[in-house]
Amino acid sequence: MDLRRLSHVVALADTLHFAHAAQAVHLSQPAFSRSIQAIEDDLGIRLFDRETGDVRPTPAGEFVIERARRLLFEARCLKRDVDLYRDSQLGDTAFGVGPLLTATLMPQALQELRQQHPQVALRMEVGNWVQLLESLRSESIEFFAADVRDMPKDAALDIQLIGGQPPHLYVRAGHPLAGRTHTLREVWEYGIAVPKLLSPSKVELAMLLGLPAGQEASSALECDNYGVLKTVALTTDTVLGATDAAVKAELETGTLVRLAVTGWLSPPSKTGIVRLHGRTASPAAQAAIAAIVRAAQDINV
């Protein structure tokens, strides 16, 4: 089976356009068309319908395309693993991390990695699980660690759960809310600054606030950078949604205080390390995952 021609089949399936697919694989359109025709002749089946001007996979084509994707994925994995074996080194790795873990687990994990493996080159992408999953599927990162509570189940993914962190609400020292117990609705009037919330969390908050059915709770500030969120909370009356680990230094110095809020029963985050199913992690990725797991054992609950 010619992997190069299989890659042409996948390119056409992705674009459904001969000219665009040819450009993607750096071929002229006539050469690309001949390649598709050749693999159809070799297999003895028609992979694409193009009678009406539109390009669509046939049922047989759908079957071949799905298997071709798997074969090409395995071929890329094999090449990478052979390269690592030949070089006999940890190599480098790219991975993703959610906002909460960036603020809590990663300082410890990265310090350990740099001390124990100074020769390893690391690239860390920060984002929520939706953004990181897209990067994982495109294979621009090897794995990601994030809050996976809202992630749908997917057989194409392997998820290793490593605990979580209970969320709380915090305000600056001297804030009008500090030192007393309040309802969530009273706190909400000051505006909440939080990482980007996904729909299930907004629905849950709307229920706690007693909003009409179907109405979502709107945050005053949504930002995936905890440094920015803390600065806003420290310099305004905005309430910060975070965890004790994310504001550890500020709690120790007393610049932020945790609020006592009745009706605030949000469950802990659910931290997971997510990888593509069936893909062997590179030595560098294995070292990074191990460091993150050790940090989670110290910080998560």
N, C-alpha and C positions, 0 to 999 in steps of 0.2 A: 504494500500500500504506500503510495507516494504522499508523504506528509505535506509536501509543498502544495500539491494539488488539493489536498484536504483543507489546507489553510485558505485556498481560494474559494472553496465551497462555503466555508464559514464566513468569509468576508462578504460573499454575495448574500448569504442568509441575513447578515447583520445590516446590510445597506439596501437590499432589494433593488439594486440599481447597478447595471454592468459598469458604467463609466466611473461611478464613485468607488465601487469595489476594486476595479482595476487600479485606480489611483492609490487606494489604501495599501495595495500590495506591490506598488511600483512597477506595474506592467502597462503596456499599451492596451487599449480596449480590444483590438483584434487578437492579440496574444492571450489575453485573459479569457476571451470567449472560446478560443481553441482549447485552453486548459480545461474549462468546464465541460466542453463537448468531449474531450478525451477521457475524462474520468467517468462521464456517463456511458461512453462506449465501453470502457474497461469493466464497469459494473453491470452493464446490460440493463440499466434502468434509467428512467428520466428523473432527474433530481429537482428540476425547476420547470414550472409552466411559464412560458413567455409568449403565448400565442396572441394575447390581446394587448400587448404593449406593457402590461404590468408583470413584474417578476414575482412569482409566489412559489414556495417549496411545495412539491407534491407530497402525498403521504409517505412515499418511499424516501423522498428527500428529507422530510422531518426526521425519520429514523436515522438516516446516515449522518445528518448534521449533528444530532445529539451525540452519537458515538464519536464523530470527528472531534467535537469539542473536548471530549474526555481524553482521546488519544493525544491531541495537541497539548493539553494540560499536562499529561503524564510525561510527554517528551520534554517539555520545559523543565519539569521537576527533575527528570533524569539528568539533563544537561547541567543544571545547577549543582546537583549532588555530586556528579562526576568532577566538576570543576573544584568543588570544595575538597573532595577526597584527594585529587591530584595535588592541590596546593597544601594539604595537610595543615590548615590553619582555621581559626574561627571565622575569618572573613568579616563581613559587615552585615547589618540588617536594618530594615526600615519597619517601623511599627506605629500603631496609633494608640492614643490614650484619651479617655474622656476628661472633661473639665475638672470634675471632682477628684479623680485620681491624680491628675496633673498637680493639683494643689496639695494632695495628702500623701500618696504613696511614692510618687516619682522622685522627689528629692532624695529620699533614702535609697531607693532602687538605683538611681543613676549614680549616686555617690559610690555605692558598692561596685557597680559595673566599671566605673572609671578607675577605681582602686585595684580591682582584681584583674581587669582585662583592658589595660590602657591602649593596647594595639587595635582594639575593635572600633570600627567606625559606626556610629549610631545616627539614625535619622528618625526623629519622633514627630509624628503628625498629631495635632490636637484638634478634637472635634467631638460632636455627639455621635451616638452609635449609628445614626442614619448616614452621616457623612463618612464615617470610618468603614461601614459595611460596603459602601460603594468603592472605596479605595481597596478594600480587601478583595472584592470580586474582580476588580481590574488588575489585581496582583501587584499593585504599587506598594503595598505593605504586606508583611508576612502574617501579622496577627494584630489584634487590638485588644485593649483592656478598657472596659467601660461599664457603666450601669446598664444592665441588660434586662431590667424588669419588663420593659415594653416591647422587647424584640420578639417577633413571631417565631415559632418553631420552624426550623429549616433543616432538612436532612443533609444539605450540602455543607453544613457548618458543624464544627465541634466546639462546645462551650465548656470550659472548666470554671466552675464556680469557686470563688475565693472569699466569701463573706460579704459584708456590707457595712454601711455606716448610717446610724439613725439621724434624720434631719431635725434641726431646731431653727428657731428664729432668734436673731441677735440685733441689738441696737448699740449705738455709741454710749459711752458713759455720760450720764447727765441727760439722757433722752427723756422726754415726758413720760414714756411708757416704762422706763426702768424702775425696778424695785416693787412692782405691784403685779397682781395677776389680772389678765385681760382675756376677753373673748377673741376669737380669731377675727371676727368682723371688726372689732375695735382696732385691732392691730392693722388690718388691711387698709383702713382709712389713711394710714401714713404712707402707703405704697410699699410694695415688696420688690426687692431686687434679687433675682434668682438666675441660675443658668436656664437656657432655653427649655421650656416645658413642652412635652408632647401631649397630645389630646387626652389620653387616659388620666394624666396627672391634673390637667385643667378641669376635667369633669369631676374628679374626686374633690378638688378644692371648691368647686361650685356647690357641691352637696354640703360640705362643711360650712360654707358661708350662707347656706339657705337660699341660694339663688333659684329662680324659676327653672323648671326642667328644660334642658336643651341649651341653656345659657352657660357659657364658659367664663371662668374667672380670668380677668386680665391683670397681668403683672405691670408694675410701674416701670420696671427695667428688666429686660431679658438679655443676658450677656454670658458667653461661655468662658469669660476670663475672670477668675476669682480675684485677681489683683485689682482689677477695675471695680468689681462689686464691693470689695472691702473698702476701697478708697471712698466710694459713694456713701457707704454706710457710716464711715468714720467722720465724714464732713457734712452730712445732711441728716434729716430726720427719717430717711429711708430705712426700712427694716430689711435685714439681710437674711435670706434663706440659705443655710449651709449646714455643716456638721462641725462637731467639736474639733476634729482633726484639721479641718480646713482653716479654722481660726484659732489654732492652738496658741500661737504667739500673742495674739491680741487678747485672748482670755487670760493668759498668764500676766500680762502687763496691766490688765484692767481697762484697756481702751475700748473693748467690746464686752457686753454682758449678755448672757442668755435670758430670753424672756420666758416667763411662766404664762402659758397660754392654755385656757380650757378648750377642749374640743380639738386640739391639735394631736392627731393620732396617726400621722403619716408613717407608713412602714419604712424600715431601713432600705437603703439602696441595695441593689443586688449586683455585686461585682462579678464580672465574668471575663475570662480570657478567650477570645473567639478566633478560631482558625478555620481554614478551608478543610473540609473532611478529606482524609486520605493523603494530605500533603505533609511530608516530613519536614519539620522545622529545621532550619540551618543551625549549625553549632552556635552562632552568634545569637540567633533568636531564642534558642534553648537557654542560653545564659541570661538573656534579658527576662524571659518568662520566669526563670527561677528566682531572679532578684525581685521581681514584682510580687511573686508569691510570698517570699520571705518578708517583704515590707507589709503585705496584707496580714500576715500572721501577727505582726507586731501592732498594727493600727486598726484593722477591721474588726468587727464583732461577729 
